[in-house]
Amino acid sequence: MIISKTPLRVSFFGGGTDIKDYYSKCGGAVFSATIDKYIYVIVKSRYDNKIVLNYFKHEEVDDINKIEHEIIKEALKITGITKGIEITSMSDIPSEGSGLGSSSSFTVGLLNALFAYKGECKSQDDLAKLACSIEIDILGEPIGKQDQYAAAFGGFKKYFFSKDDTVEVEDANISNEIYKILNMHTMMFYTGITRRASSVLSDQKKNINSEINTLNRLKEFALNCQQDFMNPDICKIGAMLDVSWQEKKKLSKKIHNDEINSMYDIAKKAGAYGGKLLGAGGGGFFLFLCPLEKQQKVRKALKQYKELPVTYDKYGSRIILNSDDHCSFIKYKTVENL
């Protein structure tokens, strides 16, 4: 039995510049982090030749081409596994429309578990590239690359998306003490609105040429924010999030609506420095940076919305159980216990 544990992500700055329609012209950059909410994928062998899948529905087939779940089907093809396997996935939060990159976290975690099942250990870069290939190249999802790389690498990172389609990953060098400070000042609330990221991003992609300047400004935040996190200046980061959120709303009318705008205004009035709707927009979770003395007031003002307590996670997708000891279990176990 193999179990992978893959974090969800929050994108602070630069979202939208990781879409090929933009970065192939201008180059993109995203500054993001992962949180302590995870996708778990369990892979085990079966006594028969069937393929059994357990996610929000149950599938049991004897032919890989009969699988309905497209990501699982393509991941099995890539890894060359065609029979005698059972795959189960679980998530710490409802995955559909969360804005936390759950689809890409699932894809990365699935690939990690399947390769470990085969006794192969893939690098973080390999896992991210293969996940992008499945979601973007094979399945044609109108999404960017940041989620796959965040899920694979984890922690606070800056990602550069080059015109030639390569991706450079730079660690933000956030200390343990700064992790604690950022954790204390971060609040997340669920809007109660779900949406498919692809519908929002499809509309956003149509507007890329007319909103190049907006995307350039969003990229600049990602390129220039690192020092503010290393100090850190929570008030300044919050103010930057506020400006960035106002800019992001220009990319598509589907990113925001009256309820989302009202929710944001309520939080700001109650004392939040600033924030943003995570992911493509249109629903999911709001992230706010807020002074400690104002958090109870913000909590009370947003009492009709579900709060999600989170802390930032340092690691990307990892194998937390390998009962067959194929894939250097001791190495992953050591990382997990840090």
N, C-alpha and C positions, 0 to 999 in steps of 0.2 A: 504493500500500500504506500502511496505517495500523497503527501498533502503540501500544497503550496499556499502561501499567504502573501497577498499582494495589496499594497496600500492604495487608497483613493487619494486624489490630489486636489489642491486648491491652487488656482493660477492667480498670482497677484497682478502682474503686468505683462502686456504684450500679446494677450490672447487675440487671435485673428490673424496675426502675422506669421503663424505657423501653417497657414493654408497655402498650397502650392501656387495658386493664382496670384498671390502676393509675393511670397518669398522668391519665386523664380524671376521676378522683376527687380525686387528691392532688397532681398535678404530679410529674414525675420529674426526676432529674438523674443524669448519668453522667460520670465522669472517666476518660478513656482515652487511649491513645497508639497510634501505628502503628509497625511494625517493618520491618526490611530483608528481608522475605520477601514475594514479590509474585505477583500473578496477571497474566499477559500475555495480551492479546487481539490477534490479528492479523486484519485485515480487508483483503481485496483483491477487485478486480473480476474477473469471469470473462468469457471470450469467448462463452459461451452464456448461456442464461436460467436455468440451474439454481441451486439454493441448496445449497451444500456445507458441511457442518459437520464439524469435527475436534475432538473433546474426548476423553473416555475411550472413546468409540465414534465411528463414522463414519456420517454421514447424507448422502444425496444425493437431493434431491427437486425436483420442478418446481412445487410448490404450497406456499405458506407454511403452509397449514392441515395439511399432512402432516408437519410437523416434530414430532418426539417431545420434543425438549428445550424444556420449557415457557417457561423464561426467555428463551431465544433467540427463540422464536416471538413472545412478547409484545413484546420489544424491537424486533424487526423491524416489528411492527405500529405501535408508537409512532413509530418513525422514518420509517415509510412506505416502507421498502425491501422489495420483493416478489420480486426476481429478480436473477440475474446477480451473485451475491456468494459469496465463500468466507470462512468464519470459523473460525479456529483458536485454541484456548485452551491455555495451559500454566501450570503452577503450580510454585513453588519447593518446595512440600511437598505430600504427598497431601492433597487438599482435604476429602474426606468425613470428617466427625466430628472435625475438628482443634480446634474451639473457638476458632478465630482469625478467625471471620467471613468465611470464604472464599466462601461463596455470595453474600453481599452485595458483597464486593470484585469478584467476577466480574460481577455485575449492573451495578455502577457502571462498571467498566472497559469492559464491552461497550457500554453506552450512550455512553460517552465516545468510543469508537472509531467507532461507527456514525454519531454526529453529525458527527465530524470527517471521516468518509468523504463525508458530504453537504455538507461545507464549512461546517458550523455549529459554533459554539463555545458550549457550555452552561456556565453558572456551576456552582460546586461545590454551591450550594444546589439548583439545578435538577436536577443529577444525583442528589443524595440523595433529593429528593422523588419523582422518577420511579422510582428503584430501589425505594423504599418502596411506591409504587403498584403496581408489578409483583408484588413478593413478598408484600405484605400484603393489598392491596385486590383484586387480580385473581386471584392464585394462592391466596390464603387461608391462607398460612403463619402459624402461631401464634407469630410472633416479634415482637421489638421493633424500634425504629428506630435504635438506637445504631450498629449495624454499617454501615449505609448511609452515615450521616453521617461516621463515622470514616474510611471508605474514600475518601469524596469530599474531605474537608477535610485529613486527615492531621495528624501531629504530636500534641503534648500539648494536649488541648482538654477543656473542660467543656461538656457539652450539657444544655440545659434543655428538658424536654418539657412543654409547657403543656396545661392542660385543654382549650383550644380547638383542639388538634392542631397548633399552631405549634411550631417548634423554634428556640431561640436558641443560637448558638455563641459561646463565649468562649475566646479563646486564653489558655493558661496562662503565657505569657511565660517559657518555660524557656530559659536562656542556653546557648550552646555548651558552656561549661565544665560546667554541670550535666548536660547530655546525656552528657558523658563520664563523670561520676561515676555516674549512673544506669546507664549501660552496663556499667561495671566491676562493679557490685554485683548485676546481674541474671543469673539462671540459669533456663533452661527445660529441662524434661525431658518426654519423651513417655511417657504411661502405657501405650501399647500397646493401649489400648481405644478402639474407635470406636463411635459412636452417632449417631443422627439427633437433632439439636437439637430438632426439632419434637416428638418423643415426650416429651422431658424438659420442654419448655416447656408442652406441653398439660397435663401433670400439674401443673406449677407454677401455671398459670392457674386451675385448679380450686381452688387453695388461697389465692388472693389475698385474699379477704375474711377468711379466718381468720388470715392472716399479714400483715395491714396494718401492724401495729406493727413486725414484722421488716423489712418493706420501707421503712418510715419511717426505721428506724435505718440501713439500707444507704444510703438517700438522703443522710442527714446526713453520712456519710463523704465522699461525693462533693462535697457543698456546702462542707465545711470542710477539705479536705485540701490545697488548693493552696499555702498558705504553707509547708507541710512539704516540698513538692517544690521550691519556689523557694529554700530555704535551702542544701541539702536535709538533712533529718534521716532518714537511711536506716534507722536503728534504729527510730525512731518509725513511719515508713511501714510497715516490716515488721511491727511490732506491730499496727498498724491493719489490715493485710491479714489477719493471724492472726485477729483478732476478727471481721472482716467475713466471712471464710471460715466460721467457726463459725456465724455468723448465717445465711449463705446456705444452709447445709445444712438449715436448718429449713424451707425453702420446698418441698422435695420429697424424698422418699426416693430418687428416681431420680438425684439429683444426686451421691450418693456411694455407695460400697460398701466392703467390707472391704479390698480391695486398695488402693483410692484412699486410704482413711484410714491404712492402714499406710505407704504411700509418703510421705504427708505427715508422719507421726510420725517416720519415719526421717530425713527431711531436717531437721526441727526438732532432733532429738536430735544430729545431726551438726554443728549450728551455724547453720542458716538462721534469720534473724530471724522470718520468716513468709512466707506465700505464699497462693496460691489456685489452684484449678482454673479454667482459662479457658473462657469461653463458658457455655453452658447448664449444663454439668456432665455427669457420667456417664462421662467419658472425655476424650480429647484431651490437651492439654498443661497441665502444672503450671508456674506462674511462681513463683520464689522470689527474695527479696532476701536477700543473704548477705554477711557481712563477708569481705574479701579473704582473710584468713588462715584462714578456715574452708572456702573453696570446694573445695579439693582433698579435704578430708575428706567433704564433701557428695557430691562427684563419686564418690568411692570407695564411699560408703554406698549410692548409687543406681546402681552400675555395671551392674546388669541392665537399666536403662532408658536409652534413647537420649537424649543431650543435644543440644539444638538451640542452637548459638551464635547470638545475635541482638544487634543494636544497634537503637536507636530511630531511626525515620525522621521527617523533618520535613514531608514533603509528602504530599498526597493523590494521587488518580488524575491522571496526566498523560500527554500524548501524547509519546512519545519518538521516533517516526518518522512523518513525513507526507510521502511521496515526491511527492505532488501539490501540497504546500505550500498546502493549502486553509485550514488552521485556525491561522494565526499560529505556524508551526513554530518561528520564531526565539524567540518568547516561551517556549515550552515547553522548547526546547533550552537556553536560558539557565538556567531553573530547575533542570533536570536536572544541570547542570554546577556548581551551587553547592556 
